Amino acid sequence: MSQWRPAQNIRTKAIGLAWRDNRLLAAEVTDDTGRIKGVRPLGGSIEFGETWQAALTREFREELEVDITITGTPIVLENIFTHEGSTGHEIIFAAPIVLPQAPHLVGDKITFREDNGTICTAGWYALDQLDTNGLALYPTGLKQKLLNPSAPAPR
């Protein structure tokens, strides 16, 4: 199993905020031992010359093989974080989306493959389940923005 570390440059990412029954779709984030330490909405890096909308659409095609509908303006977050002792820095566009009706998306858990071959699991999470009991919502500050969009970013 390869151990992921943040890139040592600023990454720009787009993530989709998909909801079902007031639950957010998010993929598991694990530490080096495989322990689930949190979850993060699906999406990924914006390529050079690509808009955040195009990147978000591409990521969902690659990961879930579906075409999404972007339904609103994104929340923009700066995320400086530490994972397994390495610092990462991201600018994130987190936009509301709607997923199509698809048989492989109806269950409580969704398995998909990243472009590097890593198998990932996503599920539907109530916001009150996250950032409590050791299950974080990444990026840091997203939960606060979802609960109170006019709130200032955490420092």
Accessible surface in RSA format (square Angstrom, percent):
REM  Atomic radii and reference values for relative SASA: ProtOr
REM  Chains: A
REM  Algorithm: Lee & Richards
REM  Probe-radius: 1.40
REM  Slices: 20
REM RES _ NUM      All-atoms   Total-Side   Main-Chain    Non-polar    All polar
REM                ABS   REL    ABS   REL    ABS   REL    ABS   REL    ABS   REL
RES MET A   1   181.45  94.0  97.58  64.6  83.87 199.7  76.39  64.9 105.06 139.2
RES SER A   2    98.07  82.9  70.51  94.1  27.55  63.5  54.29 115.6  43.77  61.3
RES GLN A   3   108.66  60.8  81.36  59.5  27.30  65.0  17.40  37.0  91.25  69.2
RES TRP A   4   135.85  54.5 124.17  60.1  11.68  27.4 106.69  56.9  29.16  47.3
RES ARG A   5    86.08  36.1  69.30  35.3  16.78  40.0  40.72  55.7  45.36  27.5
RES PRO A   6     8.25   6.0   1.81   1.7   6.44  23.4   2.47   2.0   5.78  35.9
RES ALA A   7    36.31  33.4  17.01  26.3  19.30  43.9  28.26  39.8   8.04  21.3
RES GLN A   8   145.46  81.3 102.99  75.3  42.47 101.1  72.38 154.1  73.08  55.4
RES ASN A   9    94.27  65.0  81.43  78.7  12.84  30.9  42.03 101.1  52.25  50.5
RES ILE A  10   102.35  58.2  79.76  59.4  22.59  54.4  79.76  57.4  22.59  61.3
RES ARG A  11    89.48  37.6  87.58  44.6   1.91   4.5  14.97  20.5  74.52  45.2
RES THR A  12    52.15  37.1  46.60  47.2   5.55  13.2  22.58  30.3  29.57  44.7
RES LYS A  13    34.46  16.8  34.46  21.1   0.00   0.0   2.68   2.4  31.77  33.8
RES ALA A  14     0.00   0.0   0.00   0.0   0.00   0.0   0.00   0.0   0.00   0.0
RES ILE A  15     1.82   1.0   1.82   1.4   0.00   0.0   1.82   1.3   0.00   0.0
RES GLY A  16     1.11   1.4   0.00   N/A   1.11   1.4   0.00   0.0   1.11   2.5
RES LEU A  17     5.30   3.0   5.13   3.7   0.18   0.4   5.13   3.6   0.18   0.5
RES ALA A  18     2.03   1.9   1.94   3.0   0.09   0.2   2.03   2.9   0.00   0.0
RES TRP A  19   103.46  41.5  74.27  35.9  29.19  68.5  63.48  33.8  39.98  64.9
RES ARG A  20    69.33  29.1  63.66  32.4   5.67  13.5  49.50  67.6  19.83  12.0
RES ASP A  21   124.77  87.4  94.37  93.9  30.40  71.9  34.96  82.3  89.81  89.6
RES ASN A  22   133.40  92.0 119.49 115.5  13.91  33.5  27.66  66.6 105.74 102.2
RES ARG A  23    94.38  39.6  94.38  48.1   0.00   0.0  15.77  21.6  78.61  47.6
RES LEU A  24     0.00   0.0   0.00   0.0   0.00   0.0   0.00   0.0   0.00   0.0
RES LEU A  25     1.39   0.8   1.39   1.0   0.00   0.0   1.39   1.0   0.00   0.0
RES ALA A  26     0.00   0.0   0.00   0.0   0.00   0.0   0.00   0.0   0.00   0.0
RES ALA A  27    14.44  13.3  14.44  22.3   0.00   0.0  14.44  20.3   0.00   0.0
RES GLU A  28    46.27  26.6  28.48  21.5  17.80  42.4   3.01   5.8  43.27  35.3
RES VAL A  29    36.28  23.9  32.70  29.6   3.58   8.6  36.28  31.5   0.00   0.0
RES THR A  30    56.69  40.3  45.67  46.3  11.02  26.3  20.06  26.9  36.64  55.4
RES ASP A  31    21.39  15.0  18.27  18.2   3.12   7.4   7.19  16.9  14.20  14.2
RES ASP A  32    37.60  26.3  25.13  25.0  12.46  29.5  15.05  35.4  22.55  22.5
RES THR A  33   120.40  85.6  81.77  82.9  38.63  92.1  83.70 112.4  36.70  55.5
RES GLY A  34    37.65  46.4   0.00   N/A  37.65  46.4  19.21  52.7  18.43  41.3
RES ARG A  35   136.72  57.4 126.34  64.4  10.39  24.7  73.24 100.1  63.48  38.5
RES ILE A  36    73.38  41.8  59.34  44.2  14.03  33.8  59.34  42.7  14.03  38.1
RES LYS A  37    37.27  18.2  34.54  21.2   2.73   6.5  16.57  14.9  20.70  22.0
RES GLY A  38     0.00   0.0   0.00   N/A   0.00   0.0   0.00   0.0   0.00   0.0
RES VAL A  39     0.04   0.0   0.04   0.0   0.00   0.0   0.04   0.0   0.00   0.0
RES ARG A  40    44.86  18.8  44.44  22.7   0.42   1.0  24.99  34.1  19.88  12.0
RES PRO A  41     3.28   2.4   0.00   0.0   3.28  11.9   0.00   0.0   3.28  20.4
RES LEU A  42     5.39   3.0   0.92   0.7   4.46  11.2   5.07   3.6   0.31   0.8
RES GLY A  43    14.74  18.2   0.00   N/A  14.74  18.2   0.39   1.1  14.35  32.1
RES GLY A  44    11.69  14.4   0.00   N/A  11.69  14.4  11.69  32.1   0.00   0.0
RES SER A  45    18.86  15.9  15.76  21.0   3.10   7.1  10.57  22.5   8.30  11.6
RES ILE A  46    33.26  18.9  14.12  10.5  19.14  46.1  14.12  10.2  19.14  51.9
RES GLU A  47    98.51  56.6  94.94  71.8   3.57   8.5  33.67  65.1  64.84  52.9
RES PHE A  48   214.03 107.1 179.57 111.2  34.46  89.7 188.03 114.0  26.00  74.4
RES GLY A  49    80.13  98.8   0.00   N/A  80.13  98.8  38.74 106.3  41.39  92.7
RES GLU A  50    40.63  23.3  22.68  17.2  17.94  42.7  18.45  35.7  22.18  18.1
RES THR A  51    81.01  57.6  72.72  73.7   8.29  19.7  74.96 100.7   6.05   9.1
RES TRP A  52    39.50  15.9  35.67  17.3   3.83   9.0  22.15  11.8  17.35  28.1
RES GLN A  53    77.03  43.1  76.66  56.0   0.37   0.9  29.83  63.5  47.21  35.8
RES ALA A  54    47.89  44.0  36.77  56.7  11.12  25.3  44.46  62.6   3.43   9.1
RES ALA A  55     0.00   0.0   0.00   0.0   0.00   0.0   0.00   0.0   0.00   0.0
RES LEU A  56     0.00   0.0   0.00   0.0   0.00   0.0   0.00   0.0   0.00   0.0
RES THR A  57    28.37  20.2  28.37  28.8   0.00   0.0  17.23  23.1  11.14  16.8
RES ARG A  58    55.05  23.1  54.29  27.7   0.77   1.8  46.85  64.0   8.20   5.0
RES GLU A  59    17.34  10.0  17.34  13.1   0.00   0.0   0.00   0.0  17.34  14.2
RES PHE A  60     0.72   0.4   0.72   0.4   0.00   0.0   0.72   0.4   0.00   0.0
RES ARG A  61   127.21  53.4 120.26  61.3   6.94  16.5  45.19  61.8  82.02  49.7
RES GLU A  62    85.25  48.9  58.72  44.4  26.53  63.2  40.32  78.0  44.93  36.7
RES GLU A  63    12.01   6.9   3.99   3.0   8.02  19.1   2.86   5.5   9.15   7.5
RES LEU A  64     4.24   2.4   1.09   0.8   3.15   7.9   3.80   2.7   0.44   1.2
RES GLU A  65   145.47  83.5 118.66  89.8  26.81  63.8  38.89  75.2 106.58  87.0
RES VAL A  66    10.17   6.7   3.74   3.4   6.42  15.5  10.17   8.8   0.00   0.0
RES ASP A  67    86.94  60.9  75.95  75.6  10.99  26.0  29.33  69.0  57.61  57.5
RES ILE A  68    18.34  10.4   0.00   0.0  18.34  44.2   0.12   0.1  18.22  49.4
RES THR A  69    82.34  58.6  78.90  80.0   3.44   8.2  48.88  65.6  33.46  50.6
RES ILE A  70    49.56  28.2  24.41  18.2  25.15  60.6  24.41  17.6  25.15  68.3
RES THR A  71    77.08  54.8  38.09  38.6  38.99  92.9  38.62  51.9  38.45  58.1
RES GLY A  72    34.33  42.3   0.00   N/A  34.33  42.3  26.93  73.9   7.40  16.6
RES THR A  73   117.49  83.6  96.29  97.6  21.19  50.5  64.23  86.3  53.26  80.5
RES PRO A  74    26.09  19.0  13.79  12.6  12.29  44.7  13.88  11.5  12.21  75.9
RES ILE A  75    37.11  21.1  31.67  23.6   5.44  13.1  37.11  26.7   0.00   0.0
RES VAL A  76    84.22  55.4  59.44  53.8  24.79  59.7  59.44  51.6  24.79  67.2
RES LEU A  77     7.41   4.1   4.14   3.0   3.28   8.2   7.41   5.2   0.00   0.0
RES GLU A  78   107.99  62.0  77.55  58.7  30.44  72.5  20.69  40.0  87.29  71.3
RES ASN A  79     7.84   5.4   6.06   5.9   1.78   4.3   1.84   4.4   6.00   5.8
RES ILE A  80   110.98  63.2  81.40  60.6  29.58  71.3  81.40  58.6  29.58  80.3
RES PHE A  81    42.21  21.1  33.50  20.8   8.71  22.7  42.21  25.6   0.00   0.0
RES THR A  82    90.43  64.3  64.78  65.7  25.65  61.1  39.93  53.6  50.49  76.3
RES HIS A  83    11.59   6.3  11.39   7.9   0.20   0.5   4.80   4.9   6.79   7.9
RES GLU A  84    71.36  41.0  37.46  28.3  33.90  80.7  14.00  27.1  57.36  46.8
RES GLY A  85    72.24  89.1   0.00   N/A  72.24  89.1  33.82  92.8  38.42  86.1
RES SER A  86    30.29  25.6  25.28  33.7   5.02  11.6   8.03  17.1  22.27  31.2
RES THR A  87    74.49  53.0  67.63  68.6   6.86  16.3  41.13  55.2  33.36  50.4
RES GLY A  88     2.12   2.6   0.00   N/A   2.12   2.6   2.12   5.8   0.00   0.0
RES HIS A  89    45.30  24.8  43.16  30.0   2.14   5.5  28.92  29.8  16.38  19.1
RES GLU A  90     5.32   3.1   5.32   4.0   0.00   0.0   2.06   4.0   3.26   2.7
RES ILE A  91    50.42  28.7  50.42  37.6   0.00   0.0  50.42  36.3   0.00   0.0
RES ILE A  92     0.00   0.0   0.00   0.0   0.00   0.0   0.00   0.0   0.00   0.0
RES PHE A  93    46.53  23.3  46.53  28.8   0.00   0.0  46.53  28.2   0.00   0.0
RES ALA A  94     0.00   0.0   0.00   0.0   0.00   0.0   0.00   0.0   0.00   0.0
RES ALA A  95     0.00   0.0   0.00   0.0   0.00   0.0   0.00   0.0   0.00   0.0
RES PRO A  96    39.54  28.8  39.54  36.0   0.00   0.0  39.54  32.6   0.00   0.0
RES ILE A  97     7.87   4.5   0.00   0.0   7.87  19.0   0.00   0.0   7.87  21.4
RES VAL A  98    83.21  54.8  78.88  71.4   4.33  10.4  81.99  71.2   1.22   3.3
RES LEU A  99    26.31  14.7  12.24   8.8  14.08  35.4  12.48   8.8  13.83  37.2
RES PRO A 100    53.60  39.1  36.40  33.2  17.20  62.5  48.28  39.9   5.32  33.0
RES GLN A 101   178.68  99.9 148.92 108.8  29.76  70.9  67.61 143.9 111.07  84.2
RES ALA A 102    15.39  14.2  10.04  15.5   5.35  12.2  11.61  16.3   3.78  10.0
RES PRO A 103   120.96  88.2 104.76  95.5  16.19  58.9 110.86  91.5  10.09  62.7
RES HIS A 104    93.43  51.1  72.82  50.6  20.61  52.7  73.28  75.5  20.15  23.5
RES LEU A 105     9.94   5.5   6.96   5.0   2.99   7.5   7.12   5.0   2.83   7.6
RES VAL A 106   104.90  69.0  86.48  78.3  18.42  44.4  88.90  77.2  16.00  43.4
RES GLY A 107    34.16  42.1   0.00   N/A  34.16  42.1  31.12  85.4   3.03   6.8
RES ASP A 108   111.27  77.9 103.13 102.6   8.14  19.2  30.54  71.9  80.73  80.5
RES LYS A 109   114.71  56.0  93.83  57.6  20.88  49.7  78.61  70.8  36.09  38.4
RES ILE A 110     4.01   2.3   1.88   1.4   2.13   5.1   4.01   2.9   0.00   0.0
RES THR A 111    94.85  67.5  67.59  68.5  27.26  65.0  42.29  56.8  52.55  79.4
RES PHE A 112    12.96   6.5   2.87   1.8  10.10  26.3  12.96   7.9   0.00   0.0
RES ARG A 113   139.26  58.5 129.39  66.0   9.87  23.5  48.03  65.6  91.23  55.3
RES GLU A 114    58.65  33.7  55.31  41.8   3.34   8.0  13.79  26.7  44.86  36.6
RES ASP A 115   136.41  95.5  89.82  89.4  46.59 110.2  42.10  99.1  94.31  94.1
RES ASN A 116   114.03  78.6  72.12  69.7  41.91 100.9  42.27 101.7  71.76  69.4
RES GLY A 117    32.77  40.4   0.00   N/A  32.77  40.4  22.91  62.9   9.86  22.1
RES THR A 118    67.28  47.8  58.13  58.9   9.14  21.8  51.81  69.6  15.47  23.4
RES ILE A 119   107.56  61.2  82.58  61.5  24.98  60.2  82.58  59.5  24.98  67.8
RES CYS A 120    23.78  18.0  17.10  19.1   6.68  15.7   8.22  20.8  15.56  16.8
RES THR A 121    38.50  27.4  35.58  36.1   2.93   7.0  11.74  15.8  26.76  40.5
RES ALA A 122     0.04   0.0   0.02   0.0   0.02   0.0   0.04   0.1   0.00   0.0
RES GLY A 123     0.93   1.1   0.00   N/A   0.93   1.1   0.93   2.6   0.00   0.0
RES TRP A 124    25.02  10.0  10.94   5.3  14.08  33.1  10.94   5.8  14.08  22.8
RES TYR A 125    22.62  10.6  22.62  12.9   0.00   0.0  18.11  13.6   4.51   5.6
RES ALA A 126    20.79  19.1  20.79  32.1   0.00   0.0  20.79  29.3   0.00   0.0
RES LEU A 127    25.55  14.2  22.58  16.2   2.96   7.5  22.58  15.9   2.96   8.0
RES ASP A 128   113.35  79.4  94.33  93.9  19.03  45.0  44.94 105.8  68.41  68.2
RES GLN A 129    81.99  45.8  70.60  51.6  11.39  27.1  30.40  64.7  51.58  39.1
RES LEU A 130     0.00   0.0   0.00   0.0   0.00   0.0   0.00   0.0   0.00   0.0
RES ASP A 131    75.32  52.8  43.53  43.3  31.80  75.2  27.67  65.1  47.65  47.5
RES THR A 132    57.63  41.0  49.17  49.8   8.46  20.2  55.23  74.2   2.40   3.6
RES ASN A 133   156.17 107.7 107.93 104.3  48.24 116.2  41.34  99.5 114.83 111.0
RES GLY A 134    61.83  76.3   0.00   N/A  61.83  76.3  44.06 120.9  17.78  39.8
RES LEU A 135    41.15  22.9  40.25  28.8   0.90   2.3  40.51  28.4   0.64   1.7
RES ALA A 136    24.72  22.7  24.27  37.5   0.44   1.0  24.62  34.7   0.10   0.3
RES LEU A 137     3.52   2.0   0.00   0.0   3.52   8.8   0.00   0.0   3.52   9.5
RES TYR A 138    52.12  24.3  52.12  29.7   0.00   0.0  38.38  28.8  13.74  16.9
RES PRO A 139     0.01   0.0   0.00   0.0   0.01   0.0   0.01   0.0   0.00   0.0
RES THR A 140    85.55  60.8  76.89  77.9   8.67  20.7  59.47  79.9  26.08  39.4
RES GLY A 141    10.67  13.2   0.00   N/A  10.67  13.2   3.55   9.7   7.13  16.0
RES LEU A 142     0.01   0.0   0.00   0.0   0.01   0.0   0.00   0.0   0.01   0.0
RES LYS A 143    35.07  17.1  34.48  21.2   0.59   1.4  19.65  17.7  15.42  16.4
RES GLN A 144    72.74  40.7  65.35  47.8   7.38  17.6  34.09  72.6  38.65  29.3
RES LYS A 145    31.09  15.2  30.93  19.0   0.16   0.4   7.44   6.7  23.65  25.2
RES LEU A 146    38.43  21.4  13.95  10.0  24.48  61.5  15.66  11.0  22.77  61.3
RES LEU A 147   114.74  63.9  84.09  60.2  30.65  77.1  86.25  60.6  28.49  76.7
RES ASN A 148    72.98  50.3  71.47  69.1   1.51   3.6  19.23  46.3  53.75  52.0
RES PRO A 149   100.59  73.3  85.18  77.6  15.42  56.0  85.86  70.9  14.74  91.6
RES SER A 150   103.68  87.6  69.50  92.8  34.18  78.7  55.74 118.7  47.93  67.2
RES ALA A 151     8.04   7.4   4.80   7.4   3.24   7.4   7.61  10.7   0.43   1.1
RES PRO A 152   109.11  79.5  97.50  88.9  11.60  42.2 107.95  89.1   1.15   7.2
RES ALA A 153    59.26  54.5  45.92  70.9  13.34  30.3  45.96  64.7  13.30  35.2
RES PRO A 154    65.94  48.1  37.65  34.3  28.29 102.8  46.88  38.7  19.07 118.5
RES ARG A 155   279.09 117.2 198.19 101.0  80.90 192.6 108.16 147.8 170.92 103.6
END  Absolute sums over single chains surface
CHAIN  1 A     8788.4       6673.7       2114.7       4790.7       3997.7
END  Absolute sums over all chains
TOTAL          8788.4       6673.7       2114.7       4790.7       3997.7
